[in-house]
């Protein structure tokens, strides 16, 4: 899909911290590079028409901006500076490239050095800086929680409920009333319990399991009760509009921006212990082999008999005669039943060949002032897995119920790898001599088989990371094409309506089907730029197909289009929440690592690129970049097939999984980047590399170690592209259950 030099190409400006930028093209073709002089009259995120004017030596297109089509109204956050009598705001996001001039009377109550939100009054031009006025004062840069205040505005996360929403929430009852229980199954005597993390405040789900005869054999009856948010949040109401706008709760260390007002999220809807609550129940019969033989949905009223933590349940299951079990003796049998059904569901998962790679999740522990005290691995035990399998079962039944009824709704779709990712993975596995590969139309079981076959190899972590990276991102869409990673033909999200809008829509659809009616999507605010951006990105994932049908397929109905828009909006806002969370975590980690400048740590390579290697520290779970110029006094070449950097003289390789020792050399708080310097090569790696090359280890100034040390006088190299690292799923940092 080539373009001539005179063609005008539409796209979105992506600024760069070094002053240049590029146009991310709508058609998904190669980005167009923009030199600094072309960036002076445009802003990061502007929608433009551009023209390619030349190609550089590598054949990359360089362009100029012909027209600005749209400038989205976006606040700029930065620090107010007073220099030589002139007021300026230096944007916190360096991709904006230039400071904003603030006229004397437009600073409001802000003082020099404070963090402010600026509204542009004059756009930038080739010969003039942008001009703006201070719209909001956030406070001092060192104020506790400032990084969150910045992130919610930077990513446009709605963080204040409308007056109408707050008013409507206040008018809701404080507890379940007698009239609310009408036409509901009374489950108050069934010992449903919640199992969550120690710090959980909103309880979406409760579970109960008992042995049951299923067909002719033994099995279980599993009840998954989910908070009935749809009872209180009416379609199109003020609470609904705000919830749709947010689309998800956003989780930061020490703070949550909830999708629903606290009265609902922590009160009326939350399945708190020993109070009556309204719920929607997925009631399932499961065989000894973990197959769901039958299910039904119904609205009910429940009473949570206990609030368990994962740690407590794991301790009880590990020792049913221990002190934890003694304290909860009435519930021990129920927990054993839950564990039994979990093991059966696990058998079914393995039989399906669902992907289940072990990854390290981390948790940031903060002090009273919001500063990181330590970063610890989050250990997943049987209690976590037990709840996850129960939720997966309820989600599968929800998707099946909607599909069987032919009612439109949102599915959670996870497609297999793209042709490009398949090729990259095949070449990689071949280069490493794995001996297994993936077929043209791969099944998830093929990925799982490779992970299991390579589990004992020294580069097992490296192979798992590449398998994960070859996967697509899951999205919400009314067009079901299954969930590749979980190996389900149909899957949706039903189990978290307090914190995810798609789950609330799924509840409404299920209720409509049960009542023999149809759920109509409300007329909600149209998705904004995030929706547009995601729509274009999804459209650009694959080239337009060339084969023609004899008869053109009918265009999607208005109803399907409305569901598509809702799915795009929810998917885009899920990404937005993840980006904002990652931004805050990166800022906190940078702040944390500033206190450790010059210190040495051992770590593992988590990515290799043409410009260097990303290393994650063993004890601190913090990632940084070792720039290619810090790897020693020789030329390093990036091998894309092996995803590694290799030294031409010594043959030393840096690939995912390579162990290294580094020194913290530079921290860029604004850029959210940490730079490391290699201190000492792993002798074993170097010795093996030299042996392969048939070269004796180098001495003196030629030795990589001395070359590295000799570079110190020149100062550390600038950090490059830490955002690349953020895309890697190998190390997650979530305080919730993983999104599937």
Steps between C-alpha positions, in 0.01 A plus 500: 500500500760755382463876483656742253694803617207733417239299689358650819491248783289533814624407843566609858810687617712309750751738656843385617698615800792601276300761307420297189182299449315279257157454348330173601313430178134400495570235236745318728796551262847609618497815718613822334798665672470874573819705569499755788422798273182322380396442861504869596149578371332178616429329831520140616162329421401750222320335207670610179544453128864441409698452182812286455780722364792255499628165627812469714789258437308216666196567283294651781256773394557858616216747464354841560163600643264640237194566718384466859159330478415487870657612825334305782428713807769367730633655817877526537644425844832645606697715743458876505834680457586870529812576295631851414158650566322249274249239628529156339359154555742215423280203399542191715450290184809581296330386179344849482846622409469868600414712803168687519512880549266630772403872484539691829133501593443133406694329781206504744603412855794283389845556646832429321597131514144374551340237280216651296252407229513732198235572239639621166373838380731527196642204310869475416625629165826479306608829657325501837456286809156386612324733745268387781343576835514315830172313542577302818773492765587145606761589764868438566689231307587317826143493635385147585295353214606772250600230248137376501358853461726545197418160346119534520520833312772392261297197386161667530374260770167635634557540874206712621142378497237739365270672750205311348679166555587584864144619565352180357741281702405683821133427436563124485416290809776397742395135507283246321130581554216243514360619163843442336477127576187439290538250213839388631622163623575512873854366551560659840538159666758380242849558649640708213837658585731760341872432444712805416829674570577654841460853362174443305214739577243413234379141490355405159475125540405230750528122457356177638553139395352165602535144366219402262403218269557616144347263247604154619821606663626712785555870459429835660249777509685832487325829576666826396302797634587840353396842635181612323613850401235520225227509769623842615663648188221558253570525130567859395487638858756755626692220679496294178633789287792555741569124522505469119731800473749331737430147366727352770639568845864611491740350755805691623726416796304621808211648300211382284293717266178295502256458211206546740447736795627359830148453636453231233854362454583455869148500641169405344640279219805358679444146633616596849493233774185435701265734316233426242590592142335467160686284252490325163589132527668263255393159632705222336522120501857385440617146427798319655701590187420871536243527220206737563206270428220747579454854629229752580488870587263666744476814716529425871548649844802370694675535833879468502591255778870598506758733351811292431840612374704296250773448761251365754335258254839373377603434864175311572534286185864425583410388855134428577594440865705815545414816700344680197269204438408484871383863489279428196396141575143554370631589153787251457291234319366762255856614424610138441209463253609819323854365478373172356295669229799725423719192441236359265477833310880500479489157333260641241728803447795270432289284268394813305864603473443849639810716529628524857850646523648583838576873524624710789244751626624770732344716768620845599500558877483872585556688824265761655628768260439290191870423442608146410628303797559183301381307198409138568398208280133413529481129570206324336373211708223241458242744640571751218477226239186353656315833471636562151370163372158559661478844332610358162221239525236769572632717214485210254139423598409869455646505148324176411167628638520821292610313189228232530234769535634686191480822701767761417756558777869546566742209479857501629689405185865402487625420152798284413830651390521710182691357198795731582515382862472136391798541266706676769424223752577219252836656406581551867421139601701373201798723585501365857475141378184434703385221267132597531312768309148625433277411208349743250175508695634433851304378800574629852608145590798540264624797703445314826685196362805714411498664845485160672764340275747783570426539873835353609715689251714788634323733252147385603410852625617645169285255298190562719543876452513462121195271503308763700612784274371322192143518638251775410323724752152396610215738410124540553290451188150375407655278229611182676811328368596323823774541756828359369704508823233330712401264214129587522262521203309776678600707801382821663535698824218453752675487837604863575215747435616725789822581316443420130224645281491207250402268790212733588379484137525118506284493818236717332494276193466182713214659699325603176529144362365353828203739480437406137579852384779685326760737639542826312831682540450849644578808296829571671769759430687404182846362562770760450854500370595178682223316311610648166861409569416140592263462202781606266752276674269200478426575134873520429583164661444306180502599133168521320417152362520453125245220442152619401170335595256445221248705697623780726436432868221714645629800695473468880166617637478822702459283808823306435680828422386638837637190678824530300535862615440396863760222465757736349437757772540244780814350337659844451426606858639173633825589316480854638469368857797265446713782355417737787580228758828416326593869484452542877691180577786610270513842675506338845772257390710787361458694825597185691808435285625859534589403858712212364711683238845345469399176672561161337245220453470168323220467247366318199458623140126533425531639145766552237464779241719662235584781746577296813367254755231541764595348835271422795672501839467179703413636844325823399298396192587832332583516131755727331696534178863418437569705187693320225793743549533371858547138394875522444762594245376298206227507237171334598252381242129438567382156389123527451446125459669423832391827663852560626798734471826330404852641521685457169845449658427292811171345390350591839122494485241695693158337464188475714601301807871595499625577852695826541627734771420869462545836668218758521652784295217744423135560587275727291188565709320703230574240234420207736830338401780327688845443348738227609866451423645151468745441783616143450413248236387162610831310470328183389320678213824671389709183528247298301478770233879524466530121484241485221697763310830323570642823644704541818345741754610859432714697744564858596307769321351253253314310770130585506521567875775761464333652199189548703680643796697729270176652377401634840688825449286579198188481716198276454327487164145630479218259570323378191145382451402366841144494372603206283557304817151581626353291219664182621258274688765289670489689830158627598428739779133474582315513824196323351451159345647481150269624226428218259 
